[in-house]
């Protein structure tokens, strides 16, 4: 006999076997007790019974007694069925196990007599109980389930108490879902670069309930088995992408060593792992090292438009910067010369550049004739050097007048204005 409460209604189902002495049930007597006090008795030919009007503070007991009808005309009573149930709302934790690809419905396991007005679900998965989904329906229907559907479903029910009290309460229950199925490799597709006769090593991370077998196969793109290995899977934490979140689960890992590969490895291959419920394959790509040596050229070909845009932008910016610097330099020079007064240019024209220093002292009028002749020769040399300097500095804006002979200056006498 099964006994349960749906909202404020008590429901009962039962099954009674036929008596081997040729007697069979023709009527059922149903007695209902509330807190051990009988509240109703009824007879029925059905194998089910319901009672509306339970309250959320009592315990109910149902006694079902079959009345048999025998071939000899007697009507004895059969063995009674007796069950009790509490109508007080209580939270409950349940555990269920399903298989990968199953379809089923989850209901919040809240016992007792109540009328719900809200139901909220949170799906938690992984070692850290990460919340990945939320629902607001009384039931959750899951189809074609996978390992990411496993975990704990926590439901919070807001309800009114039955029996006229009208109290509003909230209780939380949970359903823990465990899934069994073939292995599942959580790592993404891997790409490796190698040459013939190289040794390859790949790391494998997978979820498997039950535990995986040690056998691992590798098939190439022609579906030929090119490697067979026996590995040792160790329990570990693995990561899984579930409904937009990355979560940690308990799983297995190993290192797969594949020595002395040949050219038949190049291309897309498949790693196959097994457990007693099936197998799973994950592809990986092996590229020959020589195919990767021209990576820069391949990148340019694959991103020609991007390279052209970036290169053109850099060139345009460089040209703008250079032109701007030149223009600023020209404007700076023009501003400098415009800011100078005209007297500055006149003073510069009247200034003298003296080719040799002079000393302050007494006049040399009493020199002997030989010294005077030597001085004249020296002055001629100075005049020649001055003209050479004038021709050399003329490109710099100096005039020849600045290098004219000044006898007063070059005979070591005081120049005008220096007394």
Buried (B, 14 or more C-beta within 10 A) or exposed (E): BEBEBEBBBBBBBBEBEEBEEEBBBEEBBBBBBBEEEEEEEEEEEEBEBEBEEBBBBBEBBBBBBBBBBBEEEEEEEBEEBEBEBBBBBEBEEBEEEBEBEBEEEBEBBBBBBBEBEEBBBBBBBBEEEBBBBEBEEEEBEBEEBBBBBBBBBBBBBBBBBBBEEEEEEEBBBBBBBEBBBBBBBBBEEBEBBBEEEBEBEBEBBBBBBEEBBEEBBBBBBEEEEBBEBEBEBEEEEBBBEBEEBEBBBEBBBBEBEBEEBEEBBBEEBBBBBBBEBEBBBBEBBBEBEEEEEEEEEEEEEEEEEEEEEEEEEEEEEEEEEEEEEEEEEEEEEEEEEEEEEEEEEEEEEEEEEBBEEBEEEEEEEEEEEEEEEEBEEEBEEBBEEBBEBBEEBEEEEBEEEBBEEBEEBBBBBBBEEEE
